[in-house]
Amino acid sequence: MSNKSAEDKRKPRYGILDGIRGLVLCSMIIYHGCWDLVYIFHMDFSWYQSRGAYVWQQSICWGFILLSGFCFRMSRRPVRHGLTVLGAGLLVSVVTYMAMPSEFILYGVLYLLGLAGLVQCAVWALWNRGKLPPF
């Protein structure tokens, strides 16, 4: 009987998913940096109001949503993960309400991802118990 180290017991990482996640994260940081320049520091950056900037913003949202869906089944603790992401969404709401009430974020992508993950956990649990018909 062989003793596997903790490193050997971990689930494998998928480099392509990690790479896409890193690109989407960097894109989000740059996008929000531009938002800060336009709306907090009042810089004249007219391109930021264009259709191209909107497509950029949507690509970030959809990138995170699609990655979240792909990676859900890979999580060892999906309920905890969903609650953590939902908690991050709540934290964003509290911070934006306190720091910038005019830009208060009530329901954002983090809420969506957290709630979707929790709903997915419930559906998955029912499916595995045979309570839902196969589609």
NORRA-V590299 format. One record per residue. N is the residue number from 1. SS is DSSP state (2 for helix, 1 for strand, 0 for the rest). OMEGA is omega in radians with two decimals (none if undefined). D_LAST is the distance of its C-alpha to the last C-alpha in whole Angstrom. Layout:
n=(N/N)
ss=(SS/SS)
omega=(OMEGA/OMEGA)
d_last=(D_LAST/D_LAST)
This chain:
n=(1/2/3/4/5/6/7/8/9/10/11/12/13/14/15/16/17/18/19/20/21/22/23/24/25/26/27/28/29/30/31/32/33/34/35/36/37/38/39/40/41/42/43/44/45/46/47/48/49/50/51/52/53/54/55/56/57/58/59/60/61/62/63/64/65/66/67/68/69/70/71/72/73/74/75/76/77/78/79/80/81/82/83/84/85/86/87/88/89/90/91/92/93/94/95/96/97/98/99/100/101/102/103/104/105/106/107/108/109/110/111/112/113/114/115/116/117/118/119/120/121/122/123/124/125/126/127/128/129/130/131/132/133/134/135)
ss=(0/0/0/0/0/2/2/2/2/0/0/0/0/0/2/2/2/2/2/2/2/2/2/2/2/2/2/2/2/2/2/2/2/2/2/2/2/2/2/2/0/0/0/0/0/2/2/2/2/0/2/2/2/2/2/2/2/2/2/2/2/2/2/2/2/2/2/2/2/2/2/2/2/2/0/0/0/2/2/2/2/2/2/2/2/2/2/2/2/2/2/2/2/2/2/2/2/2/2/0/2/2/2/0/0/0/0/0/2/2/2/2/2/2/2/2/2/2/2/2/2/2/2/2/2/2/2/2/0/0/0/0/0/0/0)
omega=(-3.09/3.08/3.10/3.08/3.13/3.14/-3.14/-3.09/-3.13/3.07/-3.13/3.06/3.09/-3.05/-3.11/3.12/3.09/3.12/3.11/3.12/3.12/3.11/3.14/3.11/3.10/3.11/3.12/3.14/3.13/3.13/-3.13/3.00/3.07/3.10/3.12/3.14/-3.08/-2.97/3.11/-3.10/3.04/3.07/3.13/-3.12/-2.98/-3.14/-3.09/3.12/-3.02/3.07/3.13/3.11/3.10/3.11/3.11/-3.14/-3.14/3.12/3.10/3.14/-3.11/3.08/3.12/3.14/-3.14/3.10/3.13/3.11/3.12/-2.99/-3.08/-3.07/-3.14/-3.10/3.07/-3.13/-3.03/3.12/3.12/3.12/3.11/3.12/3.12/-3.14/3.09/3.08/3.08/3.08/3.08/3.11/3.09/3.12/-3.13/-3.11/-3.13/3.10/-3.11/-3.03/-3.08/-3.08/3.13/3.14/-3.10/3.12/-3.13/-3.12/-3.12/-3.09/3.14/3.05/-3.12/-3.10/3.13/3.14/3.11/3.10/3.12/3.08/3.13/3.09/-3.14/3.13/-3.14/3.13/3.11/-3.14/-3.11/3.11/3.12/-3.12/3.12/3.09/3.09/-3.12/none)
d_last=(42/41/41/39/40/38/37/36/33/32/29/29/30/28/31/29/27/30/32/30/30/34/34/32/34/37/36/35/39/41/39/40/43/44/43/45/48/47/47/49/51/52/52/52/49/48/45/43/43/41/38/38/38/35/33/34/33/30/29/30/28/25/26/26/22/21/23/22/18/19/21/19/18/22/23/25/25/22/24/27/26/24/27/30/28/28/32/33/32/34/37/37/37/40/41/41/42/45/46/45/44/44/41/39/36/34/30/30/28/28/27/24/23/24/22/19/20/20/17/15/17/16/13/13/15/13/10/13/15/12/12/9/6/4/0)
